[in-house]
């Protein structure tokens, strides 16, 4: 991928850490100007500064993807700064506490849907307006292994990630004739802060998940990033509406 994204512009949400940060770095290393967005202003500022110091073109923006107005402003700022948008990874997402459905809180369900699903929808909406004008572009939405299978106690999260897959497929059909490819990536349990926090707060549930990974380890953020860049690049030119699973074999047991 090195050099393929030279002269192109990529946007990554949830870019302050974890999979988002690894993907922003990968885009930058491949030559792209990168827009990093995250609700954590300090994290995205620090990440952007590191890329700029390393000689890359980068813009950091604080954005809560649950707020459509902030999403619209984020995309507008990206375009006004770099003039176009060639690739986007809609990665921002959250976990909610593990709970049986009968005991789960409505506010946790609403928060998961607002960020994990509506946030992806809002990002696509404004990214697609620019890509439609250009007649080109590639979008990858972040689902999860939980977007393909069920996990007891994670009903809200699972529902939101299943919905991302369906949204991706529908949008892919709409925009394929306009020169825009839309796909999803479905990471398994990956060594990120969010997963580390889940391991700490719900150790028994997460240990059970870990025991079911055939490769016997957590994924690495860089492994997910490489899948995202492939989906955005020329090698995936015939891939459309797919949910690419990168989960160490969890869903093929």
DOKE-886923 format. One record per residue (C-alpha): residue in three letters; residue number from 1; x, y, z. Coordinates in steps of 0.1 Angstrom, whole numbers. Example, Ala and Ser with C-alpha at 12.3 -4.5 7.8 and 13.67 -1.06 7.14 Angstrom:
2
resn ALA, resi 1, xx 123, yy -45, zz 78
resn SER, resi 2, xx 137, yy -11, zz 71
END
This chain:
253
resn UNK, resi 1, xx 0, yy 0, zz 0
resn UNK, resi 2, xx 30, yy 23, zz 4
resn UNK, resi 3, xx 25, yy 53, zz -19
resn UNK, resi 4, xx -9, yy 43, zz -32
resn UNK, resi 5, xx -27, yy 70, zz -13
resn UNK, resi 6, xx -2, yy 97, zz -23
resn UNK, resi 7, xx -22, yy 128, zz -31
resn UNK, resi 8, xx -54, yy 114, zz -16
resn UNK, resi 9, xx -73, yy 124, zz 15
resn UNK, resi 10, xx -85, yy 100, zz 42
resn UNK, resi 11, xx -108, yy 106, zz 72
resn UNK, resi 12, xx -108, yy 84, zz 103
resn UNK, resi 13, xx -132, yy 87, zz 132
resn UNK, resi 14, xx -123, yy 74, zz 167
resn UNK, resi 15, xx -87, yy 82, zz 157
resn UNK, resi 16, xx -74, yy 92, zz 191
resn UNK, resi 17, xx -63, yy 57, zz 200
resn UNK, resi 18, xx -66, yy 20, zz 192
resn UNK, resi 19, xx -78, yy 8, zz 158
resn UNK, resi 20, xx -86, yy 43, zz 146
resn UNK, resi 21, xx -52, yy 57, zz 154
resn UNK, resi 22, xx -34, yy 27, zz 138
resn UNK, resi 23, xx -55, yy 32, zz 107
resn UNK, resi 24, xx -48, yy 69, zz 106
resn UNK, resi 25, xx -10, yy 61, zz 108
resn UNK, resi 26, xx -13, yy 35, zz 81
resn UNK, resi 27, xx -31, yy 60, zz 57
resn UNK, resi 28, xx -4, yy 86, zz 65
resn UNK, resi 29, xx 24, yy 61, zz 59
resn UNK, resi 30, xx 8, yy 52, zz 25
resn UNK, resi 31, xx 10, yy 89, zz 15
resn UNK, resi 32, xx -25, yy 102, zz 23
resn UNK, resi 33, xx -33, yy 135, zz 40
resn UNK, resi 34, xx -53, yy 123, zz 71
resn UNK, resi 35, xx -82, yy 139, zz 90
resn UNK, resi 36, xx -83, yy 125, zz 125
resn UNK, resi 37, xx -115, yy 129, zz 144
resn UNK, resi 38, xx -123, yy 119, zz 180
resn UNK, resi 39, xx -145, yy 129, zz 209
resn UNK, resi 40, xx -114, yy 131, zz 231
resn UNK, resi 41, xx -99, yy 164, zz 221
resn UNK, resi 42, xx -66, yy 159, zz 239
resn UNK, resi 43, xx -61, yy 124, zz 224
resn UNK, resi 44, xx -68, yy 135, zz 188
resn UNK, resi 45, xx -45, yy 166, zz 193
resn UNK, resi 46, xx -16, yy 145, zz 204
resn UNK, resi 47, xx -21, yy 119, zz 177
resn UNK, resi 48, xx -22, yy 146, zz 150
resn UNK, resi 49, xx 9, yy 163, zz 163
resn UNK, resi 50, xx 28, yy 130, zz 162
resn UNK, resi 51, xx 19, yy 126, zz 125
resn UNK, resi 52, xx 27, yy 161, zz 116
resn UNK, resi 53, xx 61, yy 159, zz 135
resn UNK, resi 54, xx 68, yy 127, zz 114
resn UNK, resi 55, xx 63, yy 148, zz 82
resn UNK, resi 56, xx 27, yy 138, zz 73
resn UNK, resi 57, xx -2, yy 160, zz 64
resn UNK, resi 58, xx -28, yy 157, zz 92
resn UNK, resi 59, xx -57, yy 176, zz 106
resn UNK, resi 60, xx -72, yy 169, zz 140
resn UNK, resi 61, xx -108, yy 176, zz 148
resn UNK, resi 62, xx -128, yy 170, zz 180
resn UNK, resi 63, xx -161, yy 155, zz 170
resn UNK, resi 64, xx -189, yy 136, zz 188
resn UNK, resi 65, xx -204, yy 114, zz 160
resn UNK, resi 66, xx -236, yy 112, zz 179
resn UNK, resi 67, xx -242, yy 149, zz 170
resn UNK, resi 68, xx -250, yy 152, zz 134
resn UNK, resi 69, xx -242, yy 189, zz 133
resn UNK, resi 70, xx -207, yy 181, zz 146
resn UNK, resi 71, xx -203, yy 155, zz 119
resn UNK, resi 72, xx -214, yy 179, zz 92
resn UNK, resi 73, xx -189, yy 204, zz 104
resn UNK, resi 74, xx -161, yy 178, zz 106
resn UNK, resi 75, xx -165, yy 168, zz 70
resn UNK, resi 76, xx -168, yy 204, zz 59
resn UNK, resi 77, xx -136, yy 213, zz 76
resn UNK, resi 78, xx -118, yy 183, zz 61
resn UNK, resi 79, xx -129, yy 193, zz 26
resn UNK, resi 80, xx -121, yy 230, zz 31
resn UNK, resi 81, xx -86, yy 221, zz 43
resn UNK, resi 82, xx -77, yy 194, zz 18
resn UNK, resi 83, xx -101, yy 199, zz -11
resn UNK, resi 84, xx -115, yy 164, zz -14
resn UNK, resi 85, xx -122, yy 131, zz 3
resn UNK, resi 86, xx -110, yy 98, zz -11
resn UNK, resi 87, xx -114, yy 74, zz 18
resn UNK, resi 88, xx -132, yy 73, zz 51
resn UNK, resi 89, xx -131, yy 48, zz 80
resn UNK, resi 90, xx -161, yy 53, zz 102
resn UNK, resi 91, xx -146, yy 37, zz 133
resn UNK, resi 92, xx -159, yy 56, zz 164
resn UNK, resi 93, xx -177, yy 33, zz 187
resn UNK, resi 94, xx -183, yy 23, zz 223
resn UNK, resi 95, xx -191, yy -7, zz 244
resn UNK, resi 96, xx -218, yy -7, zz 271
resn UNK, resi 97, xx -219, yy -26, zz 303
resn UNK, resi 98, xx -226, yy -64, zz 301
resn UNK, resi 99, xx -262, yy -71, zz 312
resn UNK, resi 100, xx -290, yy -95, zz 306
resn UNK, resi 101, xx -317, yy -80, zz 284
resn UNK, resi 102, xx -342, yy -79, zz 313
resn UNK, resi 103, xx -317, yy -60, zz 334
resn UNK, resi 104, xx -302, yy -37, zz 308
resn UNK, resi 105, xx -306, yy 1, zz 310
resn UNK, resi 106, xx -324, yy 20, zz 283
resn UNK, resi 107, xx -299, yy 48, zz 284
resn UNK, resi 108, xx -271, yy 23, zz 276
resn UNK, resi 109, xx -290, yy 9, zz 246
resn UNK, resi 110, xx -297, yy 45, zz 233
resn UNK, resi 111, xx -261, yy 55, zz 237
resn UNK, resi 112, xx -249, yy 24, zz 218
resn UNK, resi 113, xx -273, yy 31, zz 190
resn UNK, resi 114, xx -265, yy 68, zz 189
resn UNK, resi 115, xx -227, yy 63, zz 185
resn UNK, resi 116, xx -222, yy 29, zz 169
resn UNK, resi 117, xx -251, yy 31, zz 144
resn UNK, resi 118, xx -264, yy 66, zz 140
resn UNK, resi 119, xx -229, yy 80, zz 142
resn UNK, resi 120, xx -219, yy 57, zz 112
resn UNK, resi 121, xx -250, yy 68, zz 93
resn UNK, resi 122, xx -243, yy 105, zz 99
resn UNK, resi 123, xx -207, yy 102, zz 88
resn UNK, resi 124, xx -216, yy 83, zz 57
resn UNK, resi 125, xx -243, yy 109, zz 49
resn UNK, resi 126, xx -218, yy 138, zz 47
resn UNK, resi 127, xx -189, yy 118, zz 33
resn UNK, resi 128, xx -211, yy 106, zz 5
resn UNK, resi 129, xx -222, yy 141, zz -5
resn UNK, resi 130, xx -185, yy 150, zz -13
resn UNK, resi 131, xx -177, yy 116, zz -29
resn UNK, resi 132, xx -209, yy 118, zz -50
resn UNK, resi 133, xx -197, yy 152, zz -63
resn UNK, resi 134, xx -162, yy 138, zz -71
resn UNK, resi 135, xx -176, yy 106, zz -86
resn UNK, resi 136, xx -152, yy 85, zz -66
resn UNK, resi 137, xx -144, yy 73, zz -31
resn UNK, resi 138, xx -142, yy 44, zz -7
resn UNK, resi 139, xx -159, yy 41, zz 27
resn UNK, resi 140, xx -153, yy 14, zz 54
resn UNK, resi 141, xx -177, yy 12, zz 83
resn UNK, resi 142, xx -165, yy -5, zz 115
resn UNK, resi 143, xx -188, yy -33, zz 126
resn UNK, resi 144, xx -176, yy -62, zz 148
resn UNK, resi 145, xx -175, yy -99, zz 151
resn UNK, resi 146, xx -206, yy -91, zz 172
resn UNK, resi 147, xx -222, yy -78, zz 140
resn UNK, resi 148, xx -223, yy -114, zz 127
resn UNK, resi 149, xx -230, yy -135, zz 158
resn UNK, resi 150, xx -247, yy -131, zz 191
resn UNK, resi 151, xx -230, yy -126, zz 225
resn UNK, resi 152, xx -250, yy -131, zz 257
resn UNK, resi 153, xx -250, yy -99, zz 278
resn UNK, resi 154, xx -241, yy -77, zz 249
resn UNK, resi 155, xx -275, yy -71, zz 233
resn UNK, resi 156, xx -272, yy -34, zz 227
resn UNK, resi 157, xx -237, yy -35, zz 213
resn UNK, resi 158, xx -246, yy -66, zz 192
resn UNK, resi 159, xx -277, yy -49, zz 178
resn UNK, resi 160, xx -258, yy -18, zz 169
resn UNK, resi 161, xx -231, yy -37, zz 151
resn UNK, resi 162, xx -255, yy -60, zz 132
resn UNK, resi 163, xx -272, yy -28, zz 120
resn UNK, resi 164, xx -240, yy -14, zz 107
resn UNK, resi 165, xx -236, yy -44, zz 84
resn UNK, resi 166, xx -271, yy -39, zz 70
resn UNK, resi 167, xx -266, yy -2, zz 66
resn UNK, resi 168, xx -234, yy -8, zz 47
resn UNK, resi 169, xx -250, yy -32, zz 23
resn UNK, resi 170, xx -278, yy -9, zz 15
resn UNK, resi 171, xx -256, yy 21, zz 10
resn UNK, resi 172, xx -232, yy 1, zz -11
resn UNK, resi 173, xx -260, yy -7, zz -36
resn UNK, resi 174, xx -270, yy 29, zz -38
resn UNK, resi 175, xx -236, yy 43, zz -45
resn UNK, resi 176, xx -219, yy 16, zz -66
resn UNK, resi 177, xx -232, yy 32, zz -98
resn UNK, resi 178, xx -217, yy 65, zz -87
resn UNK, resi 179, xx -182, yy 52, zz -84
resn UNK, resi 180, xx -182, yy 48, zz -47
resn UNK, resi 181, xx -174, yy 15, zz -29
resn UNK, resi 182, xx -187, yy 9, zz 6
resn UNK, resi 183, xx -177, yy -20, zz 28
resn UNK, resi 184, xx -175, yy -29, zz 65
resn UNK, resi 185, xx -148, yy -45, zz 86
resn UNK, resi 186, xx -156, yy -68, zz 115
resn UNK, resi 187, xx -128, yy -69, zz 140
resn UNK, resi 188, xx -127, yy -95, zz 167
resn UNK, resi 189, xx -114, yy -88, zz 202
resn UNK, resi 190, xx -84, yy -65, zz 196
resn UNK, resi 191, xx -58, yy -53, zz 221
resn UNK, resi 192, xx -72, yy -18, zz 225
resn UNK, resi 193, xx -80, yy 4, zz 256
resn UNK, resi 194, xx -117, yy -4, zz 251
resn UNK, resi 195, xx -111, yy -41, zz 252
resn UNK, resi 196, xx -87, yy -38, zz 281
resn UNK, resi 197, xx -114, yy -19, zz 301
resn UNK, resi 198, xx -139, yy -46, zz 293
resn UNK, resi 199, xx -115, yy -72, zz 305
resn UNK, resi 200, xx -110, yy -53, zz 337
resn UNK, resi 201, xx -147, yy -46, zz 343
resn UNK, resi 202, xx -161, yy -79, zz 331
resn UNK, resi 203, xx -132, yy -104, zz 334
resn UNK, resi 204, xx -153, yy -136, zz 334
resn UNK, resi 205, xx -173, yy -127, zz 303
resn UNK, resi 206, xx -142, yy -115, zz 284
resn UNK, resi 207, xx -122, yy -146, zz 295
resn UNK, resi 208, xx -149, yy -168, zz 280
resn UNK, resi 209, xx -147, yy -148, zz 247
resn UNK, resi 210, xx -109, yy -151, zz 247
resn UNK, resi 211, xx -110, yy -189, zz 251
resn UNK, resi 212, xx -131, yy -191, zz 219
resn UNK, resi 213, xx -105, yy -174, zz 196
resn UNK, resi 214, xx -88, yy -202, zz 176
resn UNK, resi 215, xx -56, yy -182, zz 172
resn UNK, resi 216, xx -54, yy -180, zz 210
resn UNK, resi 217, xx -47, yy -143, zz 212
resn UNK, resi 218, xx -61, yy -108, zz 209
resn UNK, resi 219, xx -59, yy -91, zz 175
resn UNK, resi 220, xx -35, yy -61, zz 170
resn UNK, resi 221, xx -48, yy -27, zz 159
resn UNK, resi 222, xx -24, yy -27, zz 130
resn UNK, resi 223, xx -39, yy -59, zz 116
resn UNK, resi 224, xx -73, yy -43, zz 115
resn UNK, resi 225, xx -58, yy -12, zz 99
resn UNK, resi 226, xx -43, yy -32, zz 71
resn UNK, resi 227, xx -77, yy -47, zz 63
resn UNK, resi 228, xx -92, yy -12, zz 61
resn UNK, resi 229, xx -65, yy 1, zz 38
resn UNK, resi 230, xx -70, yy -29, zz 16
resn UNK, resi 231, xx -107, yy -23, zz 13
resn UNK, resi 232, xx -100, yy 13, zz 4
resn UNK, resi 233, xx -73, yy 5, zz -21
resn UNK, resi 234, xx -72, yy -9, zz -57
resn UNK, resi 235, xx -68, yy -45, zz -47
resn UNK, resi 236, xx -103, yy -44, zz -34
resn UNK, resi 237, xx -117, yy -27, zz -64
resn UNK, resi 238, xx -143, yy -55, zz -70
resn UNK, resi 239, xx -154, yy -57, zz -33
resn UNK, resi 240, xx -187, yy -41, zz -25
resn UNK, resi 241, xx -210, yy -43, zz 5
resn UNK, resi 242, xx -189, yy -69, zz 22
resn UNK, resi 243, xx -183, yy -75, zz 59
resn UNK, resi 244, xx -146, yy -84, zz 61
resn UNK, resi 245, xx -140, yy -105, zz 92
resn UNK, resi 246, xx -107, yy -101, zz 110
resn UNK, resi 247, xx -113, yy -121, zz 142
resn UNK, resi 248, xx -87, yy -148, zz 146
resn UNK, resi 249, xx -113, yy -174, zz 136
resn UNK, resi 250, xx -139, yy -166, zz 163
resn UNK, resi 251, xx -169, yy -167, zz 139
resn UNK, resi 252, xx -159, yy -198, zz 120
resn UNK, resi 253, xx -159, yy -222, zz 149
END
